[in-house]
Amino acid sequence: MLHRWTMAFAGSWLQMRTGPGYGYANVPHGTLVNGDEVGLTCWTTGDGAADNPNYRYWMLIDLGVRSGYVNDWYLNTGNPSVWQQHIRRC
C-alpha cells in the first residue's frame, strides 16, 4: 500500500531506523524527504515521537531495496483508527 507522507516543516526529512525507536541504528541510505511515496508494510509500537512523546506508532517502510521504521506521527496516514483497518500489525 503506498501513501504520500508530509512533514510538519517544509524541507524536512526522516531517517529510517532498524527498529521502532530512536535508539535503533539508522538504515544506510534510509533518508526520506517530504513528498516521497513509501510502501507501508505494517505497524507496531515503540518510542514516542520527538514532537509528541505519547504517539508511539511506528510504520515499517519498504523501499524495495531497503526497509526501516519511522514514527507515524510524521507520515500523512490519517487517524490510527482508520489505517489500522488496512495495515496489519507487525
VEXLO-568160 format. One line per 8 residues: number of its first residue (from 1); their letters; for each residue x, y, z of N, C-alpha, C, CB. Coordinates in nm, 4 decimals, always signed. Atoms other than C-alpha are relative to their C-alpha. Glycine has a CB too. Layout:
NUM	a	X Y Z X Y Z X Y Z X Y Z; ...
// end
This chain:
1	mlhrwtma	+0.0851 -0.1168 +0.0000 +0.0000 +0.0000 +0.0000 +0.0898 +0.1234 +0.0000 -0.0969 -0.0003 +0.1223; -0.0809 -0.1205 +0.0062 +0.1516 +0.3351 -0.0997 -0.0742 +0.1174 +0.0608 +0.0391 +0.0309 -0.1439; +0.0549 -0.1213 -0.0599 +0.0959 +0.6531 +0.0966 +0.0984 +0.1125 -0.0220 -0.0296 -0.0192 +0.1515; -0.0853 -0.1184 +0.0067 +0.2296 +1.0011 +0.0370 +0.0051 +0.0575 +0.1409 -0.0538 +0.1064 -0.1051; -0.0126 -0.0566 -0.1335 +0.3655 +1.1495 +0.3543 +0.0499 +0.1424 -0.0089 +0.0940 -0.0843 +0.0867; -0.0450 -0.1389 -0.0076 +0.4279 +1.5068 +0.4518 +0.0590 +0.0260 +0.1371 -0.1161 +0.0983 -0.0290; -0.0643 -0.0361 -0.1257 +0.6334 +1.6691 +0.7209 -0.0606 +0.1283 +0.0547 +0.1517 +0.0159 -0.0190; +0.0516 -0.1213 -0.0628 +0.5438 +1.9418 +0.9651 +0.0709 +0.1241 -0.0517 +0.0143 -0.0085 +0.1513
9	fagswlqm	-0.0777 -0.1148 +0.0455 +0.8163 +2.1675 +0.8262 +0.0491 -0.0250 -0.1416 +0.1190 +0.0276 +0.0950; -0.0479 +0.0135 +0.1377 +0.8948 +2.2249 +0.4583 +0.1501 -0.0244 +0.0002 -0.0344 +0.1260 -0.0832; -0.1424 +0.0310 +0.0085 +1.2323 +2.0845 +0.3622 +0.0460 -0.1013 +0.1027 +0.0795 +0.1248 +0.0154; -0.0362 +0.0966 -0.1032 +1.2230 +1.8294 +0.6440 +0.0304 -0.1362 -0.0617 -0.1124 -0.0126 +0.1038; -0.0310 +0.1361 +0.0426 +1.3419 +1.4707 +0.6218 -0.0146 -0.0944 +0.1184 +0.1428 -0.0086 -0.0597; +0.0086 +0.1048 -0.1018 +1.3062 +1.1438 +0.8113 +0.1118 -0.1004 -0.0232 -0.1390 -0.0703 -0.0029; -0.0994 +0.1058 +0.0084 +1.5730 +0.8879 +0.8884 -0.0655 -0.1308 +0.0399 +0.1228 +0.0306 +0.0899; +0.0527 +0.1314 -0.0333 +1.4575 +0.5272 +0.8739 +0.0931 -0.0663 +0.1016 -0.0154 -0.0881 -0.1277
17	rtgpgygy	-0.0730 +0.0696 -0.1060 +1.5640 +0.3155 +1.1740 -0.0157 -0.1511 -0.0171 -0.0503 +0.0445 +0.1401; +0.0070 +0.1459 +0.0099 +1.6325 -0.0570 +1.2068 -0.1054 -0.0597 +0.0930 +0.1354 -0.0605 +0.0314; +0.1049 +0.0437 -0.0913 +1.3672 -0.0817 +1.4806 -0.0863 +0.1181 +0.0388 +0.0597 -0.0664 +0.1250; +0.0981 -0.1046 -0.0315 +1.0755 +0.1178 +1.6266 +0.0400 +0.0910 +0.1164 -0.1315 -0.0636 +0.0314; -0.0448 -0.0914 -0.1038 +1.2737 +0.3667 +1.8325 +0.1241 +0.0756 -0.0420 +0.0264 -0.0750 +0.1281; -0.1131 -0.0862 +0.0345 +1.5373 +0.6379 +1.8264 +0.1342 -0.0591 +0.0426 -0.0179 +0.1360 +0.0637; -0.1228 +0.0667 -0.0399 +1.7941 +0.4102 +1.9930 +0.0486 -0.1024 -0.1012 -0.0198 -0.0663 +0.1317; -0.0396 +0.0936 +0.1038 +1.7999 +0.1814 +1.6898 +0.0882 +0.0705 -0.1029 -0.1241 -0.0617 -0.0678
25	anvphgtl	-0.0917 -0.0551 +0.0996 +2.0626 +0.2298 +1.4199 -0.0763 +0.0578 -0.1193 +0.0981 -0.1080 -0.0475; +0.0534 -0.0541 +0.1256 +1.9939 +0.4401 +1.1114 +0.0141 -0.1046 -0.1096 +0.0730 +0.1316 -0.0402; -0.0093 +0.0852 +0.1181 +1.9193 +0.2438 +0.7954 +0.0910 +0.0715 -0.0997 -0.1426 -0.0298 -0.0623; -0.0868 -0.0650 +0.0985 +2.2040 +0.3137 +0.5492 -0.0790 +0.0446 -0.1229 +0.1129 -0.0946 -0.0420; +0.0709 -0.0591 +0.1147 +2.0750 +0.5390 +0.2695 -0.1513 -0.0039 +0.0227 +0.0363 -0.0748 -0.1311; +0.1417 +0.0090 -0.0365 +1.7396 +0.5416 +0.4531 -0.0629 +0.1334 +0.0328 -0.0162 -0.0910 +0.1165; +0.0572 -0.1317 -0.0235 +1.6623 +0.9124 +0.4405 -0.1165 +0.0238 -0.0945 +0.1063 +0.1095 -0.0170; +0.1185 -0.0328 +0.0785 +1.3147 +1.0125 +0.3230 -0.0195 +0.1503 +0.0027 -0.1262 -0.0735 +0.0542
33	vngdevgl	+0.0245 -0.1442 +0.0057 +1.2280 +1.3638 +0.2086 -0.1489 +0.0262 -0.0184 +0.0812 +0.0654 -0.1145; +0.1401 -0.0389 +0.0086 +0.8966 +1.5486 +0.2178 -0.0547 -0.0269 -0.1390 -0.0170 +0.1474 +0.0358; +0.0660 +0.0299 +0.1264 +0.6642 +1.4194 -0.0552 +0.0315 -0.1368 -0.0562 +0.0363 +0.1018 -0.0996; -0.0288 +0.1351 +0.0464 +0.8221 +1.0748 -0.1007 -0.1229 -0.0888 +0.0172 +0.1202 -0.0590 +0.0759; +0.1020 +0.1024 -0.0163 +0.5786 +0.7917 -0.1600 +0.0692 -0.1248 +0.0504 -0.0770 -0.0271 -0.1335; -0.0628 +0.1160 -0.0624 +0.6549 +0.4918 +0.0568 -0.1013 -0.1120 +0.0156 +0.0604 +0.0371 +0.1364; +0.0842 +0.1160 -0.0249 +0.5175 +0.1412 +0.0924 -0.0034 -0.0306 +0.1482 +0.0498 -0.1217 -0.0786; +0.0170 +0.0296 -0.1427 +0.3792 +0.0728 +0.4396 -0.0273 -0.1489 +0.0151 -0.1160 +0.0849 +0.0628
41	tcwttgdg	+0.0106 +0.1446 -0.0151 +0.4343 -0.2926 +0.5301 -0.0882 -0.0377 +0.1180 +0.1378 -0.0611 +0.0169; +0.0736 +0.0312 -0.1217 +0.2989 -0.2993 +0.8847 +0.0294 +0.1082 +0.1028 +0.0377 -0.1412 +0.0547; -0.0207 -0.0973 -0.1072 +0.2804 -0.1011 +1.2097 +0.0274 -0.0724 +0.1314 -0.1228 +0.0933 +0.0140; -0.0269 +0.0515 -0.1337 +0.4000 -0.1545 +1.5654 +0.0097 +0.1195 +0.0947 +0.1316 -0.0866 +0.0031; -0.0189 -0.1094 -0.0943 +0.4552 +0.0498 +1.8794 +0.1455 +0.0020 +0.0461 -0.0962 -0.0137 +0.1212; -0.1373 -0.0181 -0.0449 +0.7825 +0.1885 +2.0117 +0.0115 +0.1326 +0.0724 +0.0988 -0.0065 -0.1184; -0.0225 -0.1309 -0.0621 +0.9294 +0.5191 +2.1277 -0.1046 +0.1005 -0.0453 +0.1401 +0.0520 -0.0333; +0.0868 -0.1102 +0.0380 +0.7063 +0.8247 +2.1312 +0.0698 +0.0913 -0.0995 -0.0434 +0.0790 +0.1231
49	aadnpnyr	-0.0564 -0.0941 +0.0978 +0.7545 +1.0817 +1.8552 +0.0735 +0.1113 +0.0728 -0.1111 +0.0591 -0.0912; -0.0757 -0.1095 -0.0605 +1.0067 +1.3570 +1.9262 -0.0906 +0.1199 +0.0280 +0.1162 +0.0417 -0.0914; +0.0915 -0.1135 -0.0153 +0.7271 +1.6161 +1.8829 -0.1260 -0.0344 +0.0783 -0.0385 +0.0525 -0.1352; +0.1176 +0.0443 -0.0744 +0.4595 +1.4093 +2.0617 +0.0351 -0.1316 +0.0696 -0.1249 -0.0169 -0.0946; -0.0473 +0.1213 -0.0686 +0.6002 +1.1615 +2.3190 -0.1084 -0.1046 +0.0246 +0.0610 +0.0378 +0.1310; +0.1083 +0.0955 -0.0225 +0.2568 +0.9992 +2.3629 -0.0396 -0.0761 -0.1261 -0.1203 +0.0716 +0.0549; +0.0351 +0.0664 +0.1263 +0.2317 +0.8978 +1.9938 +0.1080 -0.1029 -0.0300 -0.0140 +0.1035 -0.1184; -0.0993 +0.1068 +0.0012 +0.4064 +0.5602 +1.9822 -0.0125 -0.0956 -0.1188 -0.0100 -0.0777 +0.1267
57	ywmlidlg	+0.0168 +0.0872 +0.1164 +0.3036 +0.4139 +1.6431 +0.1146 +0.0175 -0.0989 -0.1337 +0.0284 -0.0692; -0.1083 +0.0005 +0.0987 +0.5823 +0.3201 +1.4019 -0.0417 -0.0849 -0.1191 +0.1325 -0.0536 +0.0621; +0.0281 +0.0723 +0.1234 +0.5468 +0.2094 +1.0408 +0.1286 -0.0622 -0.0525 -0.0627 +0.0936 -0.1061; -0.1107 +0.0622 +0.0715 +0.7747 -0.0382 +0.8681 -0.0142 +0.0407 -0.1462 +0.0007 -0.1575 +0.0173; -0.0005 -0.0538 +0.1359 +0.8597 +0.1293 +0.5365 +0.0789 -0.0948 -0.0891 +0.0605 +0.1440 -0.0040; -0.0696 +0.0850 +0.0960 +0.9547 -0.0824 +0.2339 +0.0297 +0.0813 -0.1251 -0.0841 -0.1263 -0.0346; -0.0415 -0.0731 +0.1200 +1.1547 +0.0925 -0.0387 +0.0476 -0.0945 -0.1096 +0.1106 +0.0995 +0.0342; -0.0438 +0.0980 +0.0982 +1.2212 -0.2282 -0.2312 +0.1414 -0.0484 +0.0274 -0.0083 +0.0584 -0.1390
65	vrsgyvnd	-0.1394 +0.0380 -0.0229 +1.5998 -0.2261 -0.1844 +0.0391 +0.0096 +0.1465 +0.0918 +0.0870 -0.0827; -0.0254 -0.0114 -0.1435 +1.5853 -0.1387 +0.1871 -0.1325 +0.0270 +0.0716 +0.1038 +0.1132 +0.0299; +0.1193 -0.0261 -0.0801 +1.3347 -0.1126 +0.4675 +0.0431 +0.0492 +0.1373 -0.0891 -0.1273 +0.0121; -0.0280 -0.0495 -0.1335 +1.3130 +0.0502 +0.8080 -0.1231 +0.0639 +0.0604 +0.1148 +0.0992 -0.0027; +0.1110 -0.0554 -0.0763 +1.0902 +0.2110 +1.0684 +0.0072 +0.1523 +0.0096 -0.0023 -0.0603 +0.1390; +0.0131 -0.1433 -0.0297 +0.9662 +0.5697 +1.1026 -0.1241 +0.0179 +0.0863 -0.0093 +0.0866 -0.1321; +0.1161 -0.0269 -0.0842 +0.7285 +0.7157 +1.3584 -0.1127 +0.0555 -0.0868 +0.0358 +0.0993 +0.1146; +0.1155 -0.0385 +0.0813 +0.3828 +0.7529 +1.2032 -0.0426 +0.1449 +0.0223 -0.1162 -0.0916 +0.0296
73	wylntgnp	+0.0350 -0.1396 -0.0271 +0.3454 +1.0980 +1.3638 +0.0402 +0.0903 -0.1170 +0.0679 +0.0480 +0.1299; -0.0557 -0.0813 +0.1077 +0.5486 +1.2317 +1.0696 -0.0481 -0.0404 -0.1382 +0.1485 -0.0070 +0.0039; +0.0551 +0.0447 +0.1282 +0.3543 +1.0496 +0.7961 -0.1421 +0.0511 -0.0162 +0.0033 -0.1540 -0.0106; +0.1362 -0.0447 +0.0303 +0.0338 +1.1598 +0.6271 -0.0880 -0.1231 -0.0208 -0.0026 +0.0928 -0.1266; +0.0797 +0.1220 +0.0094 -0.1575 +0.8400 +0.7060 -0.1403 +0.0151 +0.0572 +0.0705 -0.1118 +0.0706; +0.1309 -0.0189 -0.0609 -0.4539 +0.9830 +0.8947 -0.0050 -0.0586 +0.1399 -0.1078 -0.0625 -0.0862; +0.0260 +0.0465 -0.1354 -0.6037 +0.8568 +1.2176 +0.0275 -0.1495 +0.0131 -0.1439 +0.0308 +0.0398; -0.0256 +0.1429 -0.0181 -0.4861 +0.5201 +1.3582 -0.1247 -0.0864 -0.0080 +0.0663 -0.0224 +0.1314
81	svwqqhir	+0.1214 +0.0811 +0.0070 -0.8458 +0.4005 +1.3883 -0.0395 -0.0295 -0.1445 -0.1147 +0.0706 +0.0719; +0.0278 +0.0227 +0.1423 -0.8689 +0.4302 +1.0086 +0.1061 -0.0905 -0.0606 -0.0060 +0.1339 -0.0768; -0.1031 +0.0793 +0.0685 -0.5304 +0.2959 +0.8931 +0.0203 -0.1379 +0.0611 +0.1308 +0.0743 +0.0016; -0.0143 +0.1326 -0.0597 -0.5312 +0.0057 +1.1417 -0.0935 -0.1021 -0.0647 -0.0269 +0.0070 +0.1499; +0.0905 +0.0891 +0.0719 -0.8180 -0.1388 +0.9363 +0.0613 -0.0508 -0.1303 -0.1309 +0.0712 -0.0289; -0.0588 +0.0316 +0.1295 -0.5933 -0.1534 +0.6273 +0.1441 -0.0474 +0.0070 -0.0074 +0.1189 -0.0876; -0.1410 +0.0358 -0.0145 -0.2386 -0.2015 +0.7553 +0.0134 -0.0942 +0.1176 +0.0895 +0.1260 +0.0192; -0.0102 +0.1028 -0.1051 -0.1509 -0.5119 +0.9553 +0.1020 +0.0403 +0.1061 +0.0390 -0.1363 -0.0611
89	rc	-0.0976 -0.0204 -0.1078 +0.0338 -0.5095 +1.2851 +0.1187 -0.0938 -0.0261 -0.0644 -0.0271 +0.1428; -0.1228 +0.0803 +0.0220 +0.3963 -0.6351 +1.2618 +0.0086 -0.1140 +0.0999 +0.1266 +0.0888 +0.0110
// end
